[in-house]
Amino acid sequence: MDDLHSPSDSEPAEPGPAARGALYVPVRLGSAGGRYLRFLRTPLGHRTAVGFSSAERLGDVLGAQQPWVRLGEPALRALAAPLGVTILTVDPQLTAPATRSGPQPAAHPMPAPWFSVTGIHSYVD
């Protein structure tokens, strides 16, 4: 394995993605025993490859039972690019809605006599 700095070098090499270490990348297990990259979505709905700096961070977000592999950033990008995934997110945080601690709404609320549109949403790619 190559070191970043060997005794014969006069100056250490500039740290690149490999110097930061491999990422812990979540995968899905296939029926034939293969492993497939697991992609997530950004808050705007775009697919993103994800990597975590530690197995603990991966477990905190996706659960301790989530299978993973170690990949360098260039390898992860190279595997995701043919699938049209160009965004890489490192150490994403869980973005679930906050739980309510107050009284819960009725199970069957009364229907409103009318509906109002408060905004229009369109997605343009």
C-alpha positions as CSV (number, residue, x, y, z in Angstrom):
1,M,0.0,0.0,0.0
2,D,1.4,3.4,-0.9
3,D,2.0,5.9,1.9
4,L,1.3,9.5,1.5
5,H,4.7,10.4,2.7
6,S,7.8,8.1,2.2
7,P,11.1,8.9,3.8
8,S,12.6,9.7,0.4
9,D,10.1,12.5,-0.3
10,S,11.1,16.0,0.6
11,E,7.5,17.1,1.2
12,P,4.4,15.2,2.1
13,A,1.8,14.7,-0.6
14,E,-1.3,16.8,-0.4
15,P,-4.1,14.9,1.2
16,G,-6.8,13.9,-1.3
17,P,-10.0,11.9,-1.0
18,A,-8.1,8.7,-0.3
19,A,-6.2,10.4,2.6
20,R,-9.5,11.0,4.4
21,G,-10.2,7.3,4.3
22,A,-12.9,5.1,2.9
23,L,-16.5,5.9,3.5
24,Y,-19.1,3.5,5.0
25,V,-21.6,3.1,2.2
26,P,-25.1,1.6,2.9
27,V,-26.0,-1.3,0.6
28,R,-29.0,-3.6,-0.1
29,L,-28.5,-7.3,-0.1
30,G,-29.7,-8.9,-3.4
31,S,-31.5,-12.3,-3.6
32,A,-28.4,-13.9,-5.2
33,G,-26.1,-12.6,-2.5
34,G,-25.0,-9.5,-4.3
35,R,-24.8,-6.0,-2.8
36,Y,-26.3,-3.0,-4.3
37,L,-25.7,0.7,-3.4
38,R,-28.5,2.2,-1.5
39,F,-29.4,5.7,-2.7
40,L,-31.4,8.3,-0.6
41,R,-33.1,11.5,-1.6
42,T,-32.2,15.1,-0.9
43,P,-34.8,17.3,0.7
44,L,-35.6,18.5,-2.9
45,G,-36.2,15.0,-4.1
46,H,-32.9,14.3,-6.0
47,R,-31.3,10.9,-5.7
48,T,-28.0,11.0,-3.9
49,A,-25.3,8.5,-3.1
50,V,-24.5,8.5,0.6
51,G,-21.4,7.7,2.6
52,F,-20.6,8.0,6.3
53,S,-17.3,8.7,8.0
54,S,-17.9,6.0,10.6
55,A,-20.0,2.9,11.1
56,E,-21.5,4.5,14.2
57,R,-22.8,7.5,12.2
58,L,-24.3,5.1,9.6
59,G,-26.0,3.2,12.4
60,D,-27.3,6.3,14.1
61,V,-29.1,7.4,10.8
62,L,-30.1,4.1,9.2
63,G,-30.1,1.7,12.1
64,A,-27.5,-0.7,13.4
65,Q,-28.7,-3.6,11.2
66,Q,-28.1,-1.6,7.9
67,P,-25.5,-3.5,5.8
68,W,-22.6,-1.5,4.5
69,V,-19.3,-1.7,2.5
70,R,-16.3,0.5,2.6
71,L,-15.6,2.5,-0.6
72,G,-13.4,5.5,-1.4
73,E,-15.1,8.6,-2.6
74,P,-13.9,8.2,-6.2
75,A,-15.1,4.6,-6.3
76,L,-18.5,5.6,-4.9
77,R,-18.9,8.3,-7.5
78,A,-17.8,5.9,-10.3
79,L,-20.4,3.4,-9.3
80,A,-23.2,5.9,-9.0
81,A,-22.6,7.9,-12.1
82,P,-23.8,5.3,-14.7
83,L,-27.1,5.2,-12.8
84,G,-27.5,9.0,-13.2
85,V,-26.7,9.8,-9.6
86,T,-24.2,12.7,-9.5
87,I,-24.8,14.0,-5.9
88,L,-22.7,12.6,-3.0
89,T,-23.8,13.4,0.5
90,V,-21.4,12.6,3.4
91,D,-22.8,12.1,6.9
92,P,-26.4,13.0,6.1
93,Q,-28.7,13.6,9.1
94,L,-32.1,12.0,9.6
95,T,-34.8,14.5,8.6
96,A,-38.0,13.0,10.0
97,P,-40.8,15.3,11.1
98,A,-40.8,16.1,14.9
99,T,-43.1,14.1,17.1
100,R,-45.9,15.8,18.8
101,S,-46.2,15.6,22.6
102,G,-49.5,17.4,22.9
103,P,-53.0,16.1,22.5
104,Q,-53.6,14.0,19.4
105,P,-56.2,15.0,16.8
106,A,-59.5,13.1,16.7
107,A,-59.3,9.8,14.7
108,H,-62.1,10.9,12.4
109,P,-62.2,14.7,12.1
110,M,-65.2,16.4,10.6
111,P,-64.8,17.1,6.9
112,A,-64.4,20.7,5.8
113,P,-67.3,22.1,3.9
114,W,-64.9,23.4,1.2
115,F,-61.3,23.1,0.1
116,S,-59.0,25.9,-0.5
117,V,-55.8,25.8,-2.5
118,T,-53.0,27.6,-0.6
119,G,-50.2,27.1,-3.2
120,I,-49.3,25.5,-6.4
121,H,-46.3,23.2,-6.7
122,S,-44.6,22.1,-9.9
123,Y,-41.4,20.3,-10.6
124,V,-39.3,21.2,-13.5
125,D,-36.2,19.2,-14.3
